[in-house]
C-alpha cells in the first residue's frame, strides 16, 4: 500500500507534469514503483502498443518507419546526439518524444550521453534517461520487435522498407528471426512477391540480397521460372551459394554445376554445407574417390567436376527401365498377388511358384505387400522375398532418379510413368513424383507421354500426369488440371487440390475441403495440416472433438472458408517453409541443467531457456515458439525463446516427449501412455500402457504409433492399442532419446555398449557405430546421423551413412535429447 507521503508526493509530480504539458501516459510510467518493460505475454500487437506508449514512443507509422531508418545508420555524429539529448530534456511532449525515439534508435552509440544525463539530472529527465538506457540495453530486442510488429500492422510498405534497411545491423537472434518472419508475411501478403523484395535482389548490400532471396525461395514455385538462373552470377559467393543450392534442390544442372564451382571459394563452413547437399542429392552414386580422399570439401572440387563430366544419364537409364515390368507383366503380377490370398492352398502355392519365376520384376510389388493387412498375403510376400534373395535386388535409389533428372535424360518421364503402378510404397511414389515435377518444370512443353497418360486407369499414373502439367501456363494444361479436380477418385481430387492451393489457387480450396469427408484421417492428414496452418489462431469454432468424424470436419471447414476466404492469404501457409532455408541448428534439451538451448552450425548458442523442470524434449515450432517436455512437473509448455509460457498442458504422468502434429494436435509420450490433445488441452486419444514399458514413441502417418520398449522390442500399436509388427532389438533400448523414422527405421544410442545402431523395419542392423557413451541421436536431412554423448565434456558428433565420423564439437551443456531444424 502507498503511504500518505508517497501519495501526496506523486500527486504533486502529476500536477507538475500536467502543467508542463507532459503526457499523462508518460506521467503514469514515471509514477510506477517498478517500470513495466515486460508484460505477461509480449507476443501480441496489443502488448507492443502498450509497451511503446508507456516508454514514450509515437505510434505514427512515419515516426516508427523513421526510427527503423535512423537505426539502420549504425553510427551517429556528436551533433545528432547532443540534439537528441536536448530534445529529451525539453518540456514539450512532442519534442520530448522525438528525443526518446532518436536516442533509442542510436543503440550503443548514444549510451554514454544517456548515462551522463542520468547522472547529472533529476526528476522526470533522469527517469526518461534511465528508461532510454534500458531500451538500448537489455530491452533492445523487445523494443525492436515492438516497433516492427506495430508498423507491420499500420503500414506494411513502410515496415518492409524499414526491415530491409535495418536488417544488416541487427545483431540479436530473436529480433533477426522476428524481422525475417514479418518480412516474409509482408512479401507474400498478395499472390505475388512484393516489388520491394524483387528490387532488393539488386541491392548493393549483400545482407539485403541474401534476405530478399530468403523471402522468395520458400515460395519459389510461384516465382518466374528463370529468376534464380538469371541471378546465379551474383558477385557474392554467399549469395551464389544460396541460389545454387536452391537450383540444385530443384534438380537444375546449372545450380549443381555452380555448387561444385563454389566449393573452393566458399568459407569452410559453407563449403561443408555445399558438399553435404551434393552428397544428399547423389546418395549412393556419389564419387567413390571421396571415401578414399581425406581432403576437405574445399579441396574436393576436382573430384566432383570429374564425376559430373563422366556420369552419363543415357547409360544410367537402363538401371531404372530394366526393373519396370511391361503392362502385360503388370496384369499377370496383379492376378498372381490376388491369388496369394485365395482360400485354396493349391492356388496360393501355384501363385507363389509363378511369382518366383518372374524374378526381379515382381520384387517391388512384393515389397509393397509386406505391410498388407491380409496376414496370409503379408506372410507369403515376406517368405517369397527371402527365397528369391531380395537383398540381391535393391530398391531403385531415389538418387538415381535425381541424377537422371539433373542430366536431363531423355525418356525419364515415360519411364517413371511406367514404373508408378508398381512403386514399392506411397513414399517412394511421392519421392519419385517430386523429382519428375522438378524435371518437368525445366521443359518448354509438356511431355507427350504425360498427355497420353491423363486417362490412365491406374490412379498413381493419372495423378502424376496431372501434377506434371502444373508447371505449364498454356490454356490446354490449365483446362486439363481443372478437369482432374472433378475426377471421380477423391484421392486424386485431394492431391491435385492440395498442389494447387500450395500455388495460391483459392478456387481449389473448396474442392480440397470437400474431400475430407471421402478420405480417412491418414489419407487427409496433410490436408488437415494445411488448413490448421492456414487458419492459425482463427480456427473454426465447431470442429468436432474427434478428428475421425470426417463429415463434421468437412462441414466446419467449409463454413469457415465461406466466412474467411476474402481475407485469407494462401501464401500464409508457406511460412513454415521459411525455416527450411536456415536449417542446420541443433536444439538441446539439458535435463541436468534444466535448460533448453539452440546451437547454430558453429556451435554458438542462439538462445537459452532456463528455469525449467527436467526438460526431456524440445521441438521448434513453425511460429518460432518452442514446445518443451518438462518431466519433473508433468507439464508440456509452449514458450517463446525468452522462456515466456504461452500454452501449458498438465498430464497425470511424467512425460518423456511431446510433438506438435501438423494437424495442430499435440502428441505426448509417457512411460505408461500416449496422449493426443487439442489446443484447449482436451484429450483426443489415450493409449494406456499399464506395463510402463515405453522408452520412446513416434506417431506414423496412418495415426498408429511405433514404440521402442524396455523389453528389447520395437512394436506398432494402432489407435485402439492393438499391437503388431513386433521386432526384437539385439541390444535393447538404453535411452529415451532415440530417433524413430516414418519408414519404421529406428536409430538407437546404446550408452553402456558404447554403440549406436540403426535397425531397419525388418529388424536388421544396417549400421553399427562404435562411439563413447552416446545418449541421443537424430537423423539429419542429408541422411547423416548426429550423436550426442554424455562424456565430459559432452560432445556432438556427426557421422555419415557409412559410419565415418565427419565432425565433432562440444555441446556446452550435458545433453539429454537433440533435435534439429
LINLINRA-V359320 format. One record per helix or strand. SS is the DSSP state (~ for helix, > for strand). FROM is the first residue (numbers start at 1). LEN is the number of residues. If there is no record, write none. Layout:
# LINLINRA-V359320
ss = {SS | SS}
from = {FROM | FROM}
len = {LEN | LEN}
This chain:
# LINLINRA-V359320
ss = {~ | ~ | ~ | ~ | ~ | ~ | ~ | ~ | ~ | ~ | ~ | ~ | ~ | ~ | ~ | ~ | ~ | ~ | ~ | ~ | ~ | ~ | ~ | ~ | ~ | ~ | ~ | ~ | ~ | ~ | ~ | ~ | ~ | ~ | ~ | ~ | > | > | > | > | > | > | > | > | > | > | > | > | > | > | > | > | > | ~ | > | > | > | > | > | > | >}
from = {4 | 24 | 45 | 61 | 78 | 93 | 107 | 123 | 140 | 156 | 173 | 195 | 206 | 220 | 227 | 237 | 253 | 268 | 289 | 297 | 313 | 327 | 345 | 375 | 390 | 398 | 412 | 426 | 448 | 459 | 475 | 490 | 506 | 525 | 550 | 570 | 586 | 595 | 605 | 615 | 626 | 635 | 645 | 655 | 666 | 673 | 683 | 694 | 705 | 713 | 723 | 739 | 746 | 751 | 755 | 765 | 774 | 785 | 795 | 805 | 817}
len = {16 | 8 | 10 | 12 | 11 | 13 | 14 | 14 | 15 | 14 | 15 | 6 | 12 | 3 | 4 | 13 | 10 | 18 | 4 | 14 | 9 | 14 | 25 | 13 | 3 | 9 | 9 | 16 | 5 | 9 | 10 | 12 | 12 | 11 | 18 | 13 | 5 | 5 | 5 | 6 | 5 | 5 | 6 | 6 | 5 | 5 | 6 | 6 | 5 | 5 | 6 | 2 | 5 | 3 | 5 | 6 | 6 | 5 | 5 | 6 | 4}
